[in-house]
Amino acid sequence: WTPPRVDVSMANGVQHGGTTGSGEKSHLFNFTGVSANKAGMGADRKLVADFVYQKSKNSQYTQHQIDLDAKQHARAEAIAKELTDFEQRMTCTERQAEEKRAEAEMEELEKHRDLSRTHCVVDMDMFYAAVEIRDQPELANKPVAVGGLGMICTANYVARLYGVRSAMPGFIAVEMVKNPQLVGSKMPPEELIFVAPNFAKYTKVAMQTREIFREYDPNFQAYTLDEAYLDLTDFLGSSGRDAEEVVQEMRKKVKESTGLTCSAGIGPNRMVAKIASDEKKPDGQTRIQPSREAVLEYMDKLPVRKLPGCGKVLEHQISTILQINTCAELRAAVCRVRRAFASRPKTSAFLLRAALGFSGEELSEEGDEVGAVGRKSLSCERTFRNEFQAVELRQRLQDLCRSVAEDMAASVPALACRVVTLKVKTSSFEVRNKQISVPRAIGFKANFGDGKETTEEEVNRVTQELFKHLEPVLESFLPCTLRLMGVRISCFRDQKQLLLKGQRQLCSFFSSRNEAAKDAVPLCADGGVATVASAKEVIELSEDEAELMELEPMEIKDESKRRRVDSVLCPVCGKRLVMSEADGHVNGHFA
């Protein structure tokens, strides 16, 4: 591995330190920073940031963000000074030793590079807005936003030419469309048209697209209605076709089935494919060739903010502490990155891996992956004007529970959770969180979406379950004045986990009951043969109990009782055990 030579002048990211003017406050808002460069944006990004800042600079939120940003900036500058002082004290020998360690680390990472698989990320173009425009063609050439004055879910490409984008407050977007010259847009003044979201309609369309995706990857994953992650490796291997041809066909099928367009990214891992899916929007596709050179060439030109998982705070820290803005600069400054984040080794490792174009799944030293749900949590939060009325706050909680339930239904597989959390922010910006574990999972069946359930009824059911558990939590916070509320769920059913290297699931030790009955002779601890009738450790279960536990029952020879038991063989001593005692017995051998 050889670090690339980089001219610092090539950096094109947003600088935060030592700048003046409201336009340089773009990083205060998620919708005006580097991530604001969404497809179809036609206004000047800095002018948009200036416009948003001027419209909101007197709000409590903006003032709080400015204060918080000042603290974060001061902390970053202090770390930068400490780093500079430390580097000045380093001897040549210390530098050489550190460079060797960094080089060895990067070479070790390179050994994990997997170019054998073909991943594809499909992203529907302006999905919610596209569905509404399909059903109301008269809106096609007008600026349209799905949402309201409080928050915009998505905007069509006409609205984006005015600088309007998702997550932007609707009242600011209205002013931008009325005054396009103030944000550098060449569009004529217009009225922004709002359309209320219709989740049931969007879900129905998403189900159509997912039926097509399953043709190419039966195990594809989706975290939202408008996006899907596919591994095309097996399909391409069995069909002998080219990836670009297959993705083009898939996109064509989506358009014929729904009347909507989608864009796609193709790459050797999910992260690269995800970034590439935004390159040729709308209705295009980009492929990053499966070679080290192609991946690095593509990654090197990207701002670090484009890396999935790098938010505005981390971007600000990297820029202030290291004066780094691109992935190429990250790769060229391995030693400095490791020094700057020495107290945060996970952050350092993430940045260096991502700069090389690695996804997390390529780098794991763990063993087999179990579970189908990849995400660790799901949340939704809303900021609003100061509110103290209990009735209004309960309604906001109800709305948040509805949004979370909709997102749970939109995931593939559909989600069910065991932990729910309520987050509130008071008028004095004090943040409070309370988490509760529920005795029974809240959510949808794993096969939700196969057409057997009514989507609206199921979403309403899950909404009410979430609200039932969180309403008492909200009551415990009252009376108080709130300006933000959020709902978070976690601990999902069938959540993905990585076993330790060489570790196996306990069930893998047990052969099937039929095979065990044929091939194995179970022995007791004293060497005698263990029979179902004599083994005291076996607990008899009624037929109803066995059926409830979804066990495959084994019939007892005593015809008078007609009892059934479920048993397995201990992989260590061969003893036959009831399933519920198997874990403790096997662990006892290694205690």
C-alpha positions in Angstrom: 0.0 0.0 0.0 1.3 3.4 -1.0 -0.3 6.7 0.2 -1.4 8.9 -2.7 0.2 12.3 -3.3 -2.5 14.9 -2.8 -2.5 18.6 -3.5 -4.4 20.2 -0.6 -5.7 22.9 -3.1 -8.0 20.2 -4.7 -10.2 20.2 -1.6 -13.7 21.4 -2.3 -15.4 20.8 1.0 -17.0 23.5 3.2 -14.5 25.2 5.6 -15.8 26.0 9.0 -12.9 27.6 10.9 -12.0 31.2 10.5 -14.9 32.2 8.2 -17.4 34.9 8.5 -20.8 35.6 6.9 -24.1 33.7 7.3 -23.3 31.7 4.2 -20.6 29.9 6.0 -23.1 28.8 8.6 -24.4 26.2 6.1 -23.2 23.3 8.3 -25.6 24.4 11.0 -28.5 22.9 9.0 -28.6 19.3 7.6 -30.4 20.6 4.5 -27.8 23.2 3.5 -24.5 21.5 4.0 -22.5 19.2 1.6 -25.4 16.7 1.7 -27.6 19.4 0.1 -26.0 18.6 -3.3 -28.9 16.4 -4.2 -29.8 15.5 -7.8 -31.5 18.3 -9.7 -30.6 21.1 -7.3 -30.5 24.3 -9.3 -29.9 27.1 -6.8 -26.6 28.3 -5.4 -25.9 26.3 -2.3 -24.2 29.1 -0.4 -27.0 31.6 -1.3 -29.5 29.0 -0.1 -27.6 28.6 3.2 -27.5 32.4 3.5 -31.2 32.7 2.9 -32.1 30.0 5.4 -29.9 31.5 8.0 -31.3 35.0 7.6 -34.9 33.7 7.8 -34.2 31.7 11.0 -31.2 33.4 12.7 -33.4 34.8 15.5 -35.1 31.5 16.3 -34.2 29.7 19.5 -33.1 26.7 17.5 -30.6 28.6 15.4 -29.2 30.4 18.4 -28.8 27.1 20.2 -27.1 25.6 17.1 -24.7 28.6 16.9 -23.8 28.2 20.6 -23.3 24.4 20.2 -21.3 24.9 17.0 -19.0 27.4 18.8 -18.3 24.9 21.6 -17.6 22.1 19.1 -15.4 24.4 17.1 -13.5 25.5 20.2 -13.0 21.9 21.2 -11.8 20.9 17.6 -9.3 23.8 17.6 -8.0 22.8 21.0 -7.5 19.2 19.7 -5.8 20.6 16.5 -3.4 22.6 18.7 -2.6 19.6 20.9 -2.0 17.6 17.7 0.4 20.2 16.3 2.3 20.4 19.6 2.6 16.7 19.8 3.8 16.4 16.3 6.5 19.0 16.9 7.8 17.0 19.8 8.0 13.8 17.8 11.5 12.5 16.9 12.4 11.1 13.5 12.6 7.7 15.0 9.1 8.0 16.4 7.7 9.2 13.1 9.3 6.4 11.2 7.9 3.8 13.7 4.4 5.3 13.5 4.5 5.4 9.7 5.5 1.7 9.6 2.6 0.8 11.9 0.2 2.8 9.8 1.5 1.2 6.6 1.1 -2.3 8.1 -2.5 -1.4 9.2 -3.4 -0.3 5.7 -1.8 -3.4 4.1 -3.7 -5.6 6.5 -6.9 -3.8 5.5 -6.1 -4.4 1.8 -6.1 -8.1 2.4 -9.8 -7.9 3.2 -10.7 -6.3 -0.1 -13.4 -8.4 -1.8 -14.0 -7.7 -5.4 -15.9 -10.9 -6.2 -19.4 -9.7 -5.5 -21.7 -7.4 -7.3 -24.0 -5.2 -5.2 -26.7 -2.9 -6.4 -28.5 -0.1 -4.6 -31.8 1.1 -6.3 -33.1 4.5 -5.3 -36.5 5.6 -6.6 -36.4 9.1 -8.0 -38.3 11.7 -5.8 -40.5 8.8 -4.8 -43.4 10.4 -2.9 -43.6 13.4 -5.2 -43.3 11.1 -8.3 -46.3 9.0 -7.1 -48.4 12.1 -6.6 -47.4 13.6 -10.0 -48.2 10.3 -11.7 -51.7 10.5 -10.2 -52.0 14.2 -10.9 -50.2 14.9 -14.2 -51.2 18.6 -14.1 -48.5 19.0 -11.4 -45.7 17.8 -13.6 -44.3 21.2 -14.5 -45.0 22.9 -11.2 -42.9 23.1 -8.0 -44.3 20.4 -5.8 -43.4 19.3 -2.2 -44.9 16.4 -0.3 -45.3 17.6 3.3 -46.4 20.9 4.8 -45.2 24.2 6.2 -43.5 22.4 9.1 -41.4 19.9 7.2 -40.9 18.7 3.6 -40.7 14.9 3.0 -39.5 15.3 -0.6 -39.7 17.7 -3.5 -39.9 17.2 -7.3 -37.1 18.3 -9.6 -38.9 21.5 -10.5 -39.0 22.6 -6.9 -35.3 21.6 -6.5 -34.4 24.1 -9.2 -35.5 26.7 -6.6 -33.3 25.1 -3.9 -36.1 23.2 -2.2 -35.2 19.8 -0.8 -36.3 17.2 1.8 -36.0 18.0 5.5 -36.3 21.7 4.8 -39.0 23.7 6.7 -41.9 24.3 4.4 -42.4 28.0 5.3 -38.8 28.7 4.2 -39.3 26.7 0.9 -42.3 28.8 0.1 -40.3 32.0 0.3 -37.5 30.6 -1.8 -39.9 29.7 -4.6 -41.5 33.1 -4.5 -38.0 34.8 -4.5 -35.8 32.6 -6.7 -33.3 35.4 -7.4 -32.3 35.5 -3.7 -31.0 31.9 -3.9 -29.3 32.1 -7.3 -32.1 30.3 -9.1 -32.9 31.2 -12.7 -36.5 29.9 -12.4 -39.4 32.4 -12.5 -41.3 33.2 -9.3 -43.9 30.6 -8.5 -46.1 29.3 -5.7 -45.0 26.1 -4.1 -47.7 23.4 -4.1 -48.0 21.2 -1.1 -49.4 17.7 -1.2 -50.2 15.8 2.0 -48.4 12.5 2.3 -50.3 9.3 1.6 -48.4 6.4 3.2 -50.9 3.7 2.1 -50.5 4.7 -1.6 -46.7 4.8 -1.4 -46.6 1.4 0.3 -48.7 -0.1 -2.4 -46.3 1.2 -5.1 -43.3 0.0 -3.0 -44.7 -3.5 -2.9 -44.9 -3.5 -6.7 -41.2 -2.5 -7.0 -40.2 -5.1 -4.4 -41.8 -8.0 -6.3 -39.4 -7.0 -9.2 -36.4 -6.8 -6.9 -37.1 -10.3 -5.6 -36.7 -11.7 -9.1 -33.0 -10.7 -8.9 -32.3 -11.2 -5.2 -34.9 -13.0 -3.0 -33.0 -11.8 0.1 -32.8 -8.1 -0.8 -33.0 -5.6 2.0 -34.9 -2.3 2.3 -34.9 0.2 5.1 -37.3 2.7 3.4 -40.0 2.6 0.8 -37.9 4.2 -1.9 -34.6 2.3 -1.6 -33.4 -1.4 -1.9 -30.1 -3.1 -1.5 -29.5 -6.1 -3.7 -26.7 -8.6 -4.0 -26.7 -9.7 -7.7 -23.8 -12.1 -7.5 -25.8 -15.3 -7.5 -28.2 -14.1 -10.2 -25.3 -13.0 -12.5 -23.5 -16.2 -11.9 -26.5 -18.4 -12.8 -27.6 -16.3 -15.8 -24.2 -15.4 -17.2 -25.3 -11.9 -17.9 -23.7 -8.5 -17.5 -24.5 -6.5 -14.4 -25.3 -3.3 -16.2 -27.6 -5.1 -18.6 -29.4 -6.7 -15.7 -29.8 -3.5 -13.7 -31.1 -1.7 -16.9 -33.7 -4.4 -17.3 -34.7 -4.2 -13.7 -35.2 -0.5 -13.9 -37.2 -0.9 -17.1 -39.5 -3.3 -15.3 -40.0 -0.9 -12.5 -41.0 1.8 -14.9 -43.4 -0.4 -16.8 -45.0 -1.7 -13.6 -45.3 1.6 -11.7 -44.8 4.4 -14.2 -42.0 5.7 -12.0 -38.2 6.0 -12.7 -35.4 4.9 -10.4 -31.7 5.2 -10.4 -29.1 2.6 -9.4 -25.5 2.3 -8.3 -23.5 -0.9 -9.0 -20.3 -1.7 -7.1 -18.2 -4.4 -5.4 -19.8 -3.6 -2.0 -22.9 -1.9 -0.6 -21.2 1.3 0.4 -19.7 2.0 -3.0 -23.0 1.1 -4.7 -25.0 3.3 -2.3 -22.8 6.4 -3.1 -22.9 5.6 -6.8 -26.7 5.4 -6.9 -26.8 9.2 -6.6 -24.5 9.9 -9.4 -26.8 9.9 -12.4 -30.2 10.8 -11.0 -32.8 10.8 -12.2 -33.4 7.7 -14.2 -29.7 6.7 -14.6 -27.2 4.1 -13.3 -23.5 4.2 -12.5 -21.2 1.2 -12.2 -17.9 1.2 -10.3 -15.8 -1.5 -11.8 -14.6 -4.3 -9.5 -11.0 -3.4 -9.3 -8.9 -1.7 -6.6 -7.8 1.0 -9.0 -11.4 1.9 -10.0 -12.7 1.9 -6.5 -9.9 4.2 -5.2 -10.2 6.5 -8.1 -13.9 6.9 -7.4 -13.5 7.3 -3.7 -10.6 9.8 -3.9 -12.6 12.6 -5.4 -15.5 12.3 -2.8 -15.9 14.8 0.1 -15.7 12.9 3.4 -19.3 14.0 4.0 -20.4 11.7 1.2 -19.3 8.7 3.3 -22.4 7.0 4.8 -22.0 7.5 8.5 -20.1 10.8 8.4 -22.4 13.5 9.7 -22.0 17.3 9.9 -20.2 17.1 13.3 -17.6 14.6 12.2 -17.1 16.4 9.0 -16.5 19.7 10.9 -14.0 18.0 13.2 -12.0 16.5 10.3 -11.9 19.8 8.5 -10.9 21.8 11.6 -8.4 19.4 13.1 -6.8 17.9 10.0 -7.7 20.4 7.2 -9.0 17.4 5.3 -12.0 17.5 3.0 -11.7 14.5 0.6 -11.2 10.8 0.9 -7.9 11.1 -1.0 -6.6 13.4 1.7 -7.7 10.9 4.3 -5.7 8.1 2.7 -2.7 10.5 2.4 -2.8 11.4 6.1 -3.2 8.0 7.7 -0.8 8.8 10.6 -2.4 12.1 11.4 -5.9 10.6 11.3 -4.8 7.9 13.8 -3.2 10.5 16.1 -6.2 12.9 16.0 -8.7 10.2 16.9 -6.4 8.1 19.2 -9.1 8.3 21.9 -11.8 7.2 19.4 -10.2 4.2 17.6 -13.5 3.1 16.1 -13.9 6.5 14.4 -10.3 6.3 13.1 -10.8 2.8 11.8 -14.1 3.8 10.1 -12.6 6.7 8.3 -9.6 4.8 7.0 -11.7 1.8 5.9 -14.2 4.0 4.2 -11.5 6.0 2.4 -10.3 2.7 0.9 -13.8 2.0 -0.3 -14.6 -0.8 2.1 -18.0 -1.8 3.5 -18.2 -3.1 7.0 -19.1 -6.7 5.9 -15.7 -7.0 4.1 -13.7 -6.3 7.2 -15.2 -8.4 9.9 -13.0 -10.9 11.7 -16.0 -12.5 13.2 -17.6 -15.7 12.1 -20.9 -16.4 10.5 -23.6 -13.8 10.3 -27.0 -14.7 11.8 -30.3 -12.8 11.6 -32.1 -10.9 8.8 -32.4 -7.4 10.2 -29.3 -5.3 9.5 -30.2 -2.0 11.2 -29.8 -1.4 14.9 -32.4 1.2 15.5 -35.1 3.3 13.9 -36.2 6.7 15.0 -38.3 9.7 14.1 -38.3 13.1 15.8 -39.9 16.5 15.2 -39.1 20.0 16.3 -42.0 22.4 16.9 -42.8 25.7 18.6 -42.7 25.7 22.4 -45.7 23.6 23.5 -46.9 22.9 27.1 -50.5 21.7 26.5 -50.8 18.0 27.4 -53.4 17.4 24.7 -51.2 18.8 22.0 -48.2 16.9 23.2 -50.1 13.6 23.2 -51.2 14.2 19.7 -47.6 14.9 18.6 -46.6 11.6 20.3 -49.4 9.8 18.4 -48.2 11.3 15.1 -44.6 10.2 15.8 -45.7 6.7 16.7 -47.6 6.6 13.4 -44.5 7.7 11.4 -42.3 5.0 13.2 -45.0 2.4 12.5 -45.0 3.3 8.8 -41.2 3.0 8.7 -41.3 -0.4 10.4 -43.8 -1.6 7.8 -41.6 -0.2 5.0 -38.6 -2.2 6.0 -37.7 -5.5 4.5 -38.2 -7.6 6.5 -40.9 -5.7 8.4 -39.7 -4.9 11.9 -40.8 -5.9 15.4 -39.0 -4.3 18.4 -38.5 -5.1 22.1 -37.2 -1.7 23.2 -38.9 1.7 22.7 -37.5 5.1 23.7 -39.0 8.6 24.1 -36.8 11.6 23.6 -37.9 15.1 24.5 -36.1 18.5 24.4 -37.4 21.2 26.7 -37.7 24.9 25.9 -34.4 25.4 27.7 -32.8 22.8 25.3 -32.4 20.2 28.0 -32.6 16.7 26.5 -34.3 13.8 28.3 -34.6 10.2 27.2 -36.4 7.3 28.8 -36.2 3.8 27.4 -38.5 0.9 28.3 -38.4 -2.8 27.4 -41.6 -4.4 26.4 -42.6 -8.0 27.4 -43.8 -8.8 23.9 -42.4 -7.6 20.6 -44.2 -4.7 19.1 -44.5 -4.7 15.3 -45.3 -6.7 12.2 -45.0 -10.3 11.3 -41.9 -11.3 9.4 -44.0 -12.1 6.3 -45.9 -8.8 6.4 -46.5 -7.4 2.9 -47.3 -10.7 1.3 -50.9 -9.5 0.7 -52.6 -11.3 3.5 -52.9 -8.3 5.9 -54.5 -4.9 5.3 -51.6 -2.5 5.5 -53.6 0.4 7.0 -55.1 -1.8 9.7 -51.7 -3.2 10.7 -50.0 0.2 10.8 -52.8 1.5 13.0 -52.4 -1.5 15.3 -48.7 -1.0 15.7 -49.2 2.8 16.1 -51.6 2.2 19.0 -49.2 -0.3 20.7 -46.3 2.1 20.5 -48.5 4.9 21.9 -49.8 2.7 24.7 -46.3 2.1 26.0 -45.0 5.6 25.5 -47.9 7.7 26.7 -47.1 7.0 30.4 -43.5 8.0 29.7 -44.7 11.3 28.3 -46.9 11.8 31.3 -43.9 11.3 33.6 -42.2 14.3 31.9 -45.2 16.6 32.4 -45.8 19.3 33.2 -43.1 21.0 31.1 -42.7 23.0 27.9 -41.3 21.0 25.0 -39.8 22.0 21.6 -38.8 18.6 20.3 -40.1 15.0 20.7 -38.8 11.8 19.2 -39.5 8.1 19.3 -36.8 5.4 18.8 -37.2 1.7 18.6 -34.4 -1.0 18.8 -33.7 -4.6 19.7 -35.4 -6.0 16.7 -36.6 -9.5 16.1 -34.1 -11.5 14.1 -31.5 -8.7 14.3 -28.2 -9.5 12.6 -25.3 -10.6 14.7 -21.8 -11.7 13.9 -20.7 -14.8 15.8 -17.1 -14.8 17.0 -14.6 -16.5 14.7 -15.2 -20.2 15.0 -18.3 -19.8 17.1 -21.4 -21.7 16.1 -25.0 -21.5 17.2 -26.0 -24.0 19.8 -28.6 -25.5 17.5 -25.9 -26.4 15.0 -24.4 -28.9 17.5 -27.6 -30.9 17.5 -28.3 -33.2 14.6 -31.9 -33.7 13.6 -34.0 -35.9 15.8 -34.6 -38.5 13.1 -30.9 -38.8 12.4 -30.0 -38.9 16.1 -32.5 -41.7 16.7 -30.9 -43.7 13.9 -27.2 -43.0 14.3 -26.6 -42.3 18.0 -26.8 -44.2 21.2 -27.2 -41.7 24.1 -25.2 -42.5 27.2 -25.8 -41.4 30.8 -23.0 -40.0 32.9 -22.5 -43.4 34.4 -22.1 -45.0 31.0 -25.5 -46.6 30.9 -27.9 -46.2 28.1 -30.3 -43.3 28.6 -33.9 -44.1 27.6 -36.9 -41.8 27.5 -38.7 -43.9 30.1 -35.7 -43.9 32.6 -34.0 -40.6 32.2 -35.1 -38.4 35.1 -33.9 -35.3 33.3 -36.6 -35.5 30.6 -39.6 -33.4 31.3 -42.9 -34.6 29.9 -44.9 -32.1 27.9 -48.5 -32.3 27.0 -49.4 -32.3 23.3 -50.8 -28.8 23.7 -47.6 -27.5 25.3 -45.4 -29.1 22.6 -47.6 -27.6 19.9 -47.4 -24.2 21.6 -43.6 -24.3 21.6 -43.6 -25.3 17.9 -41.5 -28.4 18.7 -41.4 -31.6 16.8 -42.7 -34.0 19.5 -41.3 -37.5 20.1 -43.9 -40.0 21.3 -43.4 -41.8 24.6 -43.7 -45.6 24.6 -46.3 -45.5 27.4 -49.4 -45.7 25.4 -51.6 -45.0 28.4 -50.3 -41.5 28.9 -49.8 -40.5 25.2 -47.4 -37.9 26.5 -44.8 -36.3 24.2 -41.4 -34.9 24.9 -38.9 -32.9 22.9 -35.3 -34.0 23.3 -31.8 -33.5 21.9 -28.4 -35.2 22.3 -25.6 -33.5 24.2 -22.8 -33.0 21.7 -20.2 -33.6 24.6 -21.5 -36.6 26.6 -24.2 -37.9 24.3 -26.9 -37.6 27.0 -30.5 -37.1 25.8 -31.9 -33.8 27.2 -35.1 -31.9 27.0 -34.6 -28.9 24.7 -35.2 -26.3 27.5 -32.3 -27.7 29.6 -29.8 -28.2 26.7 -28.1 -24.8 27.0 -27.4 -25.1 30.7 -26.2 -28.8 30.5 -23.8 -28.1 27.6 -22.4 -25.0 29.3 -21.9 -27.1 32.5 -19.2 -29.2 30.7 -17.1 -26.0 30.3 -17.7 -24.3 33.6 
